[in-house]
Amino acid sequence: MEKKGFHRKLTAILSADVVGCRRLMQDDEAATVKTRQACKQIISEIRQTAGGFYEKSLRLGKNLRKICFLIFCLVLVQNTICFAEVLRYHTVVLDDQNKILPWYAPATHAYDQYLSQLWKYIPTVPNGPSSSLPMYYLYCGFEPGNPISPNNWENDWGERLPNWVEFGRLYYAYSGDMGPLNIAKGLVDYSLDHATTPSNFAWPNFPIGTANGGDTEIQGKNVAWSQWDVLVDLASDMGMSFYKMYLICGDERYRTAAINTADVLASNIQPGSATDSPWPYVVNASTGVVKSKYCANWAGALTLFDLLIKHDEGNVSAYQIARQTLKDWILQYPMQNGNWVDGHSDVRIDGNTNWSNTCKSNMNLYLLDNPDFDPGFMTDVPKLLDWTEDNFVYDGTSYPPVYYGAYVVSEQFAYRQKMGYQTSRLAAEYAAWFAVTGDETYRDKAYRGFNYSTYMMKENGESSDGPTDGVGYWWADAYGEGPRMFFYGFMAVPEWAPPSENHIRYSVSVLKNVSYAPGRIQYTPTDGEGIEYLRLAFLPAEVAVGGVALPLRSDLNAEGYMVRSLGNGDYAVDIKRMRTGDVVVLSGSVAATFTITANAETGGRISPSANILVIQGADATFSITPNAGYAISDVEVDGGSIGTVAGYTFANVSGNHTITAKFSAIPTSGGIIGYNGEGTTTDYISDSSGSYFNATRFRASANLNVTTIKAKVLGITGKYEAAIYSDNGGVPQTLLKASAEVTNPADGWQTFALTSSQNIVSGNYYWLAIWSNLKSTRAGVYCDPSGGTTRWTNALTYGTWPSPINTTGGSNYRYCIYAEDLGSSPPANFPPTVAVAASASPNPATGATTRLSVLGADDGGEASLTYTWATSGTPPAAVTFSANGTNGARNSTATFTKAGSYSFQVAIKDQDNLTVDSSVNVTVNQTLKTFIIKGGRRVRR
């Protein structure tokens, strides 16, 4: 590093100039990191010898002595230096809301750079030691180094191939670059030659998705399974990929392989049950013996059937029957009970307990691509989003569930590691749901998740699965499964694609013959109808399909194209096709157009939204839809009210206009679910063995927004809690909401306040549960000995409510317990709760700082909360906080000037000044090493 550059970097670092540090990191990251590390080492050692340092420094040369004395003075004055936080490979960049931004600058090109750099890295991968093939053919991943070496754990072939095909075909449409797709094509070719069962097997001509690391023949045997064991879900994913590749390349081998896969699936499907899926998870292809009977990862099978039915390929009638059987099972079982299960090829499972975010995410993305599949689409998609948050974000691991606004996701119950690629999956779902609802909360969640994931990649394209070394470097995850999710982001938010460039942002349909030229884009869809999403640096003069010009429209309710201005000469263009033929988008002389700006305030959505271009003389229709619990309160057109209309049409447009939709909360009428009778006897829920979790099943007779549970209990010196669980075929399953504790209650009815309101759907069953901390002293509930269904568990340690729950017995008791909707206008405000308790990292702190984290929850949304940190008791010295009294202070750096024991308390406050507290104790140690300087050489002691 040049001397001048070193001084500039050192000055920024020593002055605690965080903004300057970030700018330097973007200018020259490697050198700045090196300077920072060297400086940290020097300061650490200076602190160890502060007492006699200056006398020792006199032995040094004049210039070095000045630098050392400057550092010494800074340490004495501040006793700390602020260093920017590093996430994986890059310094964290935050916005003014203290939320994560991409590490790459400019941020407008960050996603494009991330995706392209991954594909640039793949051709540089060396061959594996067992063959002349690139390492990613025969190994699940790699170990970092120069050069990288193979990870011998296994070969997860059936995960890698489908993800690389999908990433390749989306990137080809986005860029016109056939190179990545050719890499994926090589995997498909190898699969047909080396990863298919023999034709005389019980499951013939069927794709095989696993092998040991380094095996040149893919024959099923790996760390979890035996030779010729096939994972049926991965085989269906591979069959889907074969057909997509056929649509692009036209190779008949791919078509035949896809049809063979579908034929085997159709001939082996069963109706399924809560414990047996329509196909087994794992079957030995040679003998037909089932090795694992349950899996819910069938989005690939649905897509394979969809493609073959649409293109009239193979035994279409058999595929239609199989698809309907599979659809019925999905909607009846995993969509209701949450058993989204698979084993990621290397986990040996047999049952429905290994929940997997990949499995659920595949299904939710399928729904978002195919909303007509599910009659309950509008309620099921957000339910699936909540499922991931409940089970794989707030999952009790030590890693922060929300990292500067990014919801960080674990992979599966058998491997609860936070993953960058899983975070991308949830971000994709958030983005696609934002595209449906217009809810900005989901847009922000998506943005932060995608931003977080970019930090997992080095500048040269070498990428890892997650934020720590132990997570690994898997080809399927880091180079396929994660990055392909970014195209959902482009689809939903065209502003995330790079400005002043032309790109096809996303398409469910497979596209071929893609070409980009100045003022012109051309491609050939492989089906007769679909929607393509583009970002263009020009306003189209014509969009034609098969030589027929499409009309410019203000919506996509019929064939045509819609244009939204992004500013600075860029446009988002969405094309709806209802015919076959080449699509050609041309620049040129454009007819007069006007802009209608459509906005929706909190509580609903307007469609279309934002700056919609309308051709002169055309009509433009807008629909207005309130969210659940809201009603339209007013619609304003060009600043004037037109009332509570559900839609509006601008006729014969001849100028610019605005339309704004406003909403208000609907008062609720109140009601209960449960039993509010006095009861004729009591049932004890604790004994000398311990405390028992007990729950009674009730059916809702109305839609409710319950806020409390009331139960008639025996008076005790101790504690009770109550909760609401979902129903799974007559047994309690998933925790929906828990209550605050009731301590030392008197005999009779007690009120348990829920942590937040819970929606109850008319006609559905729910379980109301109660629990006590008592063991030998008896706790109990009033009840009737008949008329209901009650289930209980073995004795459990009182504390965190289990989810899912496993009950071991039951009776006909009907507990005196009910959940109540009190009715409100607007809905009642409840105090915030602690979603993730206060913590510190590192703790003990060996330096001068530690990162404090906490997360609240509130019925008004987490974004409305503020977090205020303070010390309690008598701390050794004053403490400063990098952020305080704001929403962003949920993550704050505490800076110390003295070692010792500190107690911190954080007040979490909502908009009505209701608060809840959380606390954490931190020990600050001095683990410093002494040194002396002799002749310019350090001697450690």
CORDANOR-V753319 format. One line per field, one symbol per residue. phi: phi as a letter, one per 40 degrees, with the letter a starting at -180 (. if undefined). psi: psi as a letter, one per 30 degrees, with the letter a starting at -180 (. if undefined). burial: I if it has 16 or more other C-alpha atoms within 10 Angstrom, else O. A space follows every 10 residues. Layout:
# CORDANOR-V753319
phi: ???
psi: ???
burial: ???
This chain:
# CORDANOR-V753319
phi: .cdccccccc cccccfcccc cccccccacd cccccccccc cccdccccbd dbcccccccc cdcccccccd cdccccccfa bcbccbbfbb ccbbcccgbc bcccbcccbc cccdcccccc cdcccccccc accddccbbc aabcibccbc ccdabcdccc dccccccccc ccccbgccdd cccccccccc cccbabcccc ccbcfbcbbb acdgccbcbg cacbbbdgcb ccccccccdd cdcccccccg cccccccccd cccccccbcb cgacbbcdbc cbbcccbgcc bacbabcbcc cccdcdcccc cfbgcccccc ccccccddcc ccbcccbgcc babfgbbcba ibbccbcddc cdcccccccb cccbccdccc ccccccdcdc bbbcbgcccd cbbfgcccbc caccacbcbc ccccdccccd cccdccbgcc dccccccccc ddccccbcdc hcbbcacbcc chbbccccba cccccccccc dcbccccccg bbaccaaccc bbfcabadga bbabccbcai bbbbbbcacc cabbbfgbcc ccbcabcaci bbbbcbgfgb acbbbbbbac hccbbbcicb cdbbbbcbbb cdhaabbcbg cccbcdgcbb bbbbbccdgb bcbabbbfgb cbgcccaabc cfcbacabab bbbbcccbcg ibbhbbccgb abbcbaacci bbcbabcbbc bacbbcbabb bcbccacibb bbabbcbbgh bcbbccabbc cbbfccchcb bbcccacbcb bdgccabbba abccbcccba bcabcagabb babccbccic ccacbbcbaa accbccaabb bcgaacdccb ccbccbcdab acacccbcba ccbaabbacc gccccbbbca cbgbccacbb bcaagbcccc baccbbbaci bbbbbbcbbc ccgcbababa bbbbbbbbbc abbbfgbcbc b
psi: kleeeeeeee eeefghjeee eeeeeeeiee eeeeeeeeee eeeeeeefge egeeeefffl leeeeeeeee eeeeeeeegl kjkkkkjcfl kkklafghlk llfkkkffge eeeeeeeeff eeffklllff lgkkefegkf alklajlllk jgeajiefee eeeeeeeeee eeeefgjfee eeeeeeeeee effghkllfg leilhkkkgl llkfkfkjgf kaffllkgkk jeeeeeeeee eeeeeeeefg jfeeeeeeee eeeeeefgkl elaffklell ekkjfefgkk fkfklgigee eeeeeeeeee ghkaieeeee eeeeeeeeee fedefefgij klghfgkjlj ahfikkeeee eeeeeeeffi ffejfgefee efeeeeeeee ffdigglfkk ejjhfkjkkl elefiikkke eeeeeeeeee eeeeeefgjf eeeeeeeeee eeffffklff fkkleaflef elikeeefgd eefffffeee eeiffflklg lkkjelkekk klhkkklkgk kkljkglfll kkklkkglkk fkjkjhfkkl kklflhflka kkkkkflhgl kkkkkkkgll lkkkkklakk lkllkjjkkk lkfalkklla jkkkkkfllj kkkkkllkgl lkflkkkhfk kgahlflkkj khkglklkkk klllkkkkfl llkajglflf alkkglaffa kkkkkkklkk glklikflkk kjlkkljakl lllkllkihg lkdkkeklll lkkhllkakk kjklfllkkk kkflklkkll llfldekkkl kklkflgajk llllklkkck kkjlkjlfll agkjkiklkk jfkljlkkkl llljejlklk kljlkfagll jkklklkkfg keffllkjkl llbjlellkl kfkkglefgf jkkkklgkla kkkkkkkjka fggklklllk kkkjljikkl llkjhgkkjk .
burial: OOOOOOOOII OIIIOOIIOI IIIIIIOOIO IIIOIIOOII OOIIIIIIIO OOIIOOIOOI OOOOIOOIIO IIOIIOOOII IIIIOOIIII IIIIOOOIII IIIIOOOOOI IIIIIOIIIO OIOOIIIIOO OOOIIIIIII IIIIOOOOII IIIIIIIIII IIIIIIIIII IIIIIIIIOI IIIIIOIIOO IIOOIIIOOO OIIIIIIIII IIIIIIIIII IIIIIIIIII IIIIIIIIII IIIIIIIIOO OOOIIIIIII IIIIIIOOII OIOOOIIIII IIIIIIOOOI IIIIIIIIII IIIIIIIIIO OOOIOIOIII OIIOIIOOII IOIIIIIIII IIIIIIOIII IIOIIIIIII IIIIIIIIOO OOOIOOIOOI IOIIIOIIII IIIIIOOOII IIIIIIIIII IIIOOIIIII IIIIIIIIII IIIIIOIIIO OIIIIIIIII IIIIIIIIIO IIIIIIIIOO IIIIIIIIII IIIIIIIIII IIIIIIIIIO OIIIIIIOII IIOIIIOOII IIIIIIIOOI IIIIIIIIII OIIIIOOOOI IIIIIIOOII IIIIIIOOOI IIIIIIIOOI IIIIIIIOOO OOIIIIIIII OIIIIIIIII IIIIIOOIOI OIIIIIIOOI IIOIIIIOOO OOOIOOOOOI OOIIOOIIII IIIIIOOIOO IIIIIIOIIO OIIIIIIOOI IIIIIIIIII IOIIIIIIII IIIIIIOIII IIIIIIIIOO IIIIIOIIII IIOOIOOOII IIIIIIIIOI OOOOIIIIII IIIIIOIIII IIIIIOOIII IIIOIIOIOO IOOIIIIOOO OOIIIIIIII IIIOOOIOII IIIIOIOIII IOIIIIIIII IIIIIIIIII OIOOIIIIII IOOOOOOOII IOIIIIIIII IIIIIIIIII OIOIIIIIII OOOOIIIIII IIIIIIOOOO IIOOOOOOOO O
